[in-house]
Amino acid sequence: MLPDFINPTLVAHLVLIFIIFQILVLSAAFMVWMERKVCAYIQDRPGPNRVGPAGLLQPFADVIKLLMKEDLKPRAADTFVFWLAPIISTATAFAAFSVVPFGSETTLFGLLNEPLRLEVTDVNVAVLVVFAIASMGIYGVVLAGWSSNSKYSLLGGLRSAAQMISYELSYGLALAAVVMLAGSLSLREIVTNQSGYWWYVIPKWYVFLQPVGFLIFMTAGVAETNRAPFDFPEAEQELVAGYHTEYSSMAFAMFFLAEYINMVTVSAVATSLYLGGWFGPLLPEWLGWMWFLAKVLFLLFFYVWMRWTLPRYRYDQLMEFGWKWLLPVAVLNLIATAALVIWLG
Amino acid sequence: MDVVAFYIFAAIAILASLGVVGQRNPMHSVMLLIVSFGALAGLYVLLDAPFTAVTQIIIYAGAIMVLFLFVVMLLNAHTEDDIPKTVLGPRAIRIGVLLSLLLGLEVAYALSKLGITSFTTDSGTIAKISSVAQIGVQLFTTHAFAFEVTSILILVSMVGAVVIAGRKH
């Protein structure tokens, strides 16, 4: 056993935080690999296959390459903001995951006195915390676009701000519908509300109660993470690389990292809100994190699949879709949910 | 612990707010305002109001300040160096000083009415409004009038914005 002066719960928490941090970084590397592999298969070519088995070490080779590159900064750039922007992007991407629960409690086979919850922290307004941190993440992109002092970057940053404001509304309204059903803002409570089955077959996931809300959430999530088919902030053909045109080396890698971690977070939040989190058939509850992982991986695969299947929309189409279709549908969904919650108790 | 955190957040909020006024670059002003709002959110957390803290971040630091940044970026106002320092004229400055003095007196009066005790009493006396259901009930019963008045105010500004924007067509 551990000596007395070490608080095992505290140590377990610190270890957990460290592990989550590492998993997020590794998941970004894995996502880069998966993106390139899936893209390659969709385009009928083998993809990266030289570095490591099946090209699995390719992302690490890429990171080393990026680290070795020279840090460039445009002469007229606002130095402080220029270096601050990638830090904001990455820090918010990591922070957003801190309230996502990915499993039930564990005592690590009796090693700990109190059960340890599998998440960094349980906040009673977790849903809003994710939302708030995501809205802070926009600044990384916007400030990068502004501070570079380049027209492509500025246009990329402006587009990103407009896009994220437009889709945040639908995103928030979809969240509100789930909060109404669960009667709680805590992600852990929302997940535990989804345990059990209807008629022993259909799991009580909110996706079955909120199919429209789920679609709205995922669509808005794609727009929020600036992924294709909504990747306007970095539309290559029009804006070179958008807000990160002027970035190189590790600063560029940080934007890259943030984008992939944001995808993981949106998928994890969607899993918690709509797909029953760590609940699933067959596996015992202490292995619930495997279900969580499987669901998140499925959503991530879906993201990649979508990127290499759908062409990019036009910018005005994106705005029209966001304001004239997605938002009204989200409002109707919210009103319908509220009516049903009152009617059925 | 709470007191230390309070002074840290309060210092950040005040310094950032001073910075907002003192900056020549409007972009830096906006960024410092975001920092100030973030520190305010920290103070709300200390007051056992996590919901208010998070909405402060979402609404003010998130949505509204992004719009501010948007406008500053679109106008591409670089610095205030080009603008002559006496652009407002002495009369405007005099009115400004008068107004800020009035505000200061008002704040001082309100604080003296509150008394010192309300700062030292623990959060037990303050109603812990952390659950969303409680906030909803409070909003639609006790504060129903203020809530409705605010919504009318927002509606008026929305109509105004549409009218101003639509005038060109």
Interface residues (C-beta under 8 A of the other chain):
Chain A: D78 V81 V123 N124 V125 L128 V129 F131 A132 S135 M136 I138 Y139 V142 L143 G145 W146 L154 G157 L158 A161 A162 M164 I165 E168 V179 G183 S184 L185
Chain B: N25 M27 H28 M31 I34 P50 F51 V54 T55 I57 I58 A61 G62 A63 V66 L67 L69 F70 M73 L74 S130 S131 V132 A133
